[in-house]
């Protein structure tokens, strides 16, 4: 299933498995990560333990907290690698020292990579989206670079939340996109932007009902208030993105009526592994012609109906509207989660990329 590209290019998806089909920099990172995985696991097997698993797409580690391999502090990598490469201790004291070394590496990693992300927390419709004992459901991740220029805003909606964790994919639930954002901006591969996300913990277990009542413009208002004095938000460059259930509610989330009169339209609508059926195809087709749809999906985990989705999406489609749908191969142990950072990075490079190699 293909569609017109954002700049008129094709909508070809990533073909094959492993590292094939990614951009040169992404493919290089993937190959390095998979090579590291082989080396680590080989040494770990010799020591009688496996500590680190990197999925086949090479993008995130399973332990700890899905941090990118390239983001590991040097001291953490040294401690972890040294402990794995040393001969297996034969005494209790030796084994204890090895364990402490590994723990020190993990602690330094978590404290070094995650603590550096500057994140502001603020209320956003907390009584509607959160349980009574929770507060400050909004989060905004600011770039470290200081600038007086107005910055684009990427609004991210998480999917279903059966465990009622706030700030999913921003540290909540053990998933974190912030190291990837930090890497892309810090390396100059994308222009600085603000990533902001609301949280839904209440009534968030059913995909077809999640983000019912979400108001994009009201959330942008709250982000502007929360970041006042730190950055200036460019309201003409807002991207609405979402994962999974954020694109499963035909009347909410990514399909909510975000085109209020007098408010600038989003720069793009980015949907990653949503529900693909007739209802969602029709829901996405309702959006204004000026807003391109950039959608990535993968065929694993649950049965979807891409043909019915595409038929509803393209029925009576205006010629100038961009609907680009890309299918990616399943990646990692949980393809539904693994596709998010890969697809989101691709979208960010396309929308805000500088052309710099990673």
C-alpha positions, 0 to 999 in steps of 0.5 A: 500500500503506497501513497504520494510522498510529502514532497511528491516522492513515493511511499515505499516502505522498508524492505527486508529484515534486520538493518536493511532499508533504513537511511544510511545513518540509521542503518549504520547505527543498526549494524553497530548495535547488532554487532555489539549485541553479538559480542556482548551475548557471546561474552555473557554466555561465557560468563554464564549470564545474559544481561543485554538484549538488543532487538533486531532493529538495533535501536533500543536495549531491553535493559535498561529502559530502552536507551539507545546504545549510542547514548550510554555514558562511557563510564557505564559502558566500561563498567558493564563491558569489563564485568562481562568480559572478565573471567567468571569469578570463582569466589563469593567476593569476586561474584559480589564485586562483579555484580556491584560493577554491573549495578554501578554501570546501570546506575550511572547510565540511568542517572547520566542519560535520563537526568539530562533531559529537561522535562517540564510537567504541567496540568492538562485536563487532569480531572478528565484524563487522570485519576484523582490521586494523579496530577500534572499529566502534561509533559514538555521536553525542551532542547538543551540548546538555548535559542530566541527563535520560536520552536516547532512543537511535536504533540505526542499521544500515547496509545492504550494505557492498561496500567494507568502509568502517567507519561508513557514513552517519556519515562512512564512504564519503562519506555522513554523517547527522550534519549532519542530526541536528545541525540537527534537534536544534540548531533544537529541531525534535526532542528531544535523542537519541543516534544510535549505529551499529555497523559491519559490514565483513566478510561484508557484501556480500550483503544476505540475510546482512548483520547475521547475529548482530546482538544489539540488547541487547548493542549497547545495553549497549556504547553505555551503557558508551561514553557513561557520564559524557557522557550517560545512555541511556533504555533504555525509549526505544530505536528500531531503524532500518536502511537497505537490507540491514539489512532484507533478512536474515530472521534478522538485522538489523532482523528479529533476535530483539530481544525478549529476556526482561526487556529493554524492547522498542524504541519502534519499528522503522524500516525504510527501503527494505528488501527487499520479499518474502514472506520479509521480510514474514513476518520483520517479522510475527514481532516483538512486537505492541507494537512499531510498524513504520514503513517507507518504500520507493521503487520504483526501482533493483531489482525488489521484490514489495510485494504478497507482502510485504504479504500475509505481513506482514498474515497473522494480524495482531493488530488492535492491531499497527501496520504502516505502509508508505509508498511515496515517489517516486524522488528524486535520481540515486540514489533508494535512497540519497536516500530515507534522510535524507528518511525518517529525518527523517520518523521522527525528527520523528514519534517525537521531534518538538517541533512547532517549525517548521524 
